[in-house]
């Protein structure tokens, strides 16, 4: 077995693929067979450039901390031995190693990382998590807040390729209907967040205008009916009605009865 020391205090080992078990919880919720095949082809051609990270679980077996996608691709490429960084530390720190690595990888979705960060809050304060992962507290809170989104919105964010900064803006929309409409426009019409929000806001303005115009017709019809009732009762009344784009003017002249 090949082994050598790293500055991190861990060891890189060539571990038989059959002795490495997948993680108990896998961060990635979406992985395509195409990208797995592409990575496997790369490993077959130039080898495995980055080792997976593992911990010993006894009896000569190991469990993935980070790099499950690489492990699967290595097996698909037919590797009998997988380069593995062995971490020997307290159990509660394994999540930190996994999250710290995945924060800087594009293939792990930010919603998956958010779920793992939220788990750390059971063991560490916000300040401690910020220090361990070297990311601002505000970014941590923003990611965790994304988890409060409904499942249908989170699914659209994942499958629609919505970026994290736009997902955060979506999560700040408190109106449920508006949030749904904005997200749908971003996915189905490929709009940016600002374009989708402007479209929805303009639609709401038109709806309000139509409602107000309908109400105004009710009022003018009421006035017309009142004048007809006056005339039917023998009251002499002269009505002049003018209107422009901004207003309607009624001038009613009533002769005094003697």
N, C-alpha and C positions, 0 to 999 in steps of 0.2 A: 504493500500500500504506500503510495507516494504521499509525503506530508512535508509541509514547511510552515514556518511561523510568519505571522503578519504583525504589523505594528499594533493592530487592534487587540492583540492578545489571543485572537482566534487562530485556527489552523485550517489550511486548505487541504482537503483529503480527496482522493479518488475513491468514491464509495460506489459499490455495486448498485446499479439502478434498482434492482429488486429489493434492496435493503432500505430504500427511502420511501417513506409514506407521505401522502399528501397532508396539507394542513387540516386541522380540525374544522376551521372556518376559512373559506377562500374568499379573498377580498373582491375578486372580479366577478361581476354578475353577467357580463357579456363578453364572450370570446368566440370568434368565428373560426371555423375550420380552415378557412383560407389563410388567415394570418398565422395560424399554428403551423400550417404546411410551409409557409414562407420562411418562418423561423427555423423549422426543421431542415429545410433545404440549405439555409445559411450555415447551420451547425454542421451539416454533412460536408459543406464546401470548405469552410475556414475554421471549423471547430467551435467550441463553446468559449466565448470571450469572457463572460462574467459567470462566476460560480453561483450556485444557489446557496442560500443560507439555511443551515440545519441545526438541530439540537439532538442530543442523544436521548433516546427513550428506553435504553437498556436492551440487553440481549443482542447487541450488535446491530440494532436498528436505529434509524434516525427519522425525524419528522421535519418537514419543510417549515421554515419560519417565513422566508421570502423567496420567490422564484418558482412558484408552482407552474407558471406558464412555460418557463424554460425547462423545467423537469419533464413536462409532457412532451415538449418539442424534442428534447434529447432522446426520450424513449421512442418517439416517432421516427427519429433519425437513426435509430438502432444502436445508440451508445450503450455499452455494457457498464461503463463506469462514468459517473457524473462528478465533475469538479464541484466540491462543496465546502463552503466556509462553515466550520464547526464553531458554534457559540456556546460557551459554558458560563451561564449566569443564572440569577434567580429567575424563577418561573414568571414573575410578574413583569419582567423586563423584555420578555420575548415579543410582546405586542409592540413595544417601542421600536425594537430593531426592524420589525416588519413594516410598521407605519412609516418610519424614517426613510426606509428605502423606497417605498411606494410613492411617497410624496413627490419624489423627483423623477417619476416615470410617467410617461404619457399614456401607457397602455392600461393603467389602473384608473378607473373612473373616480372622479372626486367625490361622488356620493358613496362609493364603497369605502374610500378613505375616511369620510365623515363618520360612518358607522363605527369604524375602529377607534377613531379619536374619542367618540362619545363613550366607548367602553373604558377608556383610560380615566375618565372623570370619576369612576368608582374608586380609583386608587390614588389619584393625584389631583391637586388643585389646578385651576386654570393657569396660574403663574408657573407651576412646575411643569405642566405639559408644554407650555410655550418655551420654556428653557430646554427641555429634553428634545423637542422636535425642531427648535430654532426657527419657529414661525411666530408672528405677532398674535397676541391674544384676540385681537379683533377678527383676524382671519379664522381662528379656531371657532369663535362664536358664530361667524357667518356660515361656516360649513355645517356646524351642528344644527343651526336654524333651518338649513335646507331639509333636514330630516323630518321637519314638521309638515312639509308639503304633502298633499294627498298622493296616494300611490299612482293615480292616473297621470298626475303632473310629473312625478318623478320618472315614470316610464317614458313620457314624451321627451323629457330632458335627455334621457339616456339614448333612446332610439333616434331622436331628432338631431343629435349632435350639438345640442345647445351648450355653449361654453359656460364655465363656472361664474364668470362675472355677470352674465345675463341671467343665469339661474338665481343668483343672489337678488338681482333686481326683481325677478318674478316673485320671489318669496316675500318681498316687501309689499306686494299688492294685497291689501286686506279684503277688497271686494272679490268674492269668490267667482262671480260670473265674469268680471273683467279679467281676472287672472287666467281663467280658462280660455277666454277669447284671445287674449294676448299670446298665450302659449301655443294655441292652435294655429294662429296666423304665422308665428315664427317657424313652425314645423311645416305646415301645408303650403304656405306661400313664400317660404324662405326669406321672411322679413327680419330685419334687425329688431332688437327690443324697442328702440325709439320709434321705428316705423310702425310696428304693431300697436304700440300704445297710442300713438297719434291717430291711427285708423280707428281704434276702438273709441277713443275720446270724441272724435268727430262724429262717429255714428251715434253716440249718446246725445250729442248736442242736437243732431237732426231729429232724434226721437223726441227730445224735450220741446223743440220748436213745433213739431207736428202736434203734440199734445196741447201746447198753448194756443196754437191756431184753431184747433178744434174747440177749445173752451171759449175762445173769442167769438166764434160763430154762434155758440149757444147764447152768449150775451146779446149779440146784435139781433138775433132772431127774437129774443125776448122783448127787446125794444120795439121791433117792428110789430110784434103781436100787441103790445100795450097801446101803440098808436092806433092800430086798427080797432081795438076795443073802444078807445075814446071816440073815434069817429062813428062807430056803430051806435054809441050811446047819445049821439047828437052833439057832441062837443066838437066845435070847429077847431081843427089843428092843421097847421102847415109845417111840413117836415122837409128839411134839406139835408142831404147826406153827401159828404165829400170824403175822399180817402186818397192816400198816397202810400208809398212804401213803408212809412213809419207809423201812420196813424189813420184812424177813421173818425170823422167829425160829424156828429148829429146836431142840427139846430132845429129845435121844436118851438113853434110859435102857437100859443093857445089864446083864442079870443075869450075874454071874460064874459060870463053869462049874466044877463040883466034880469 
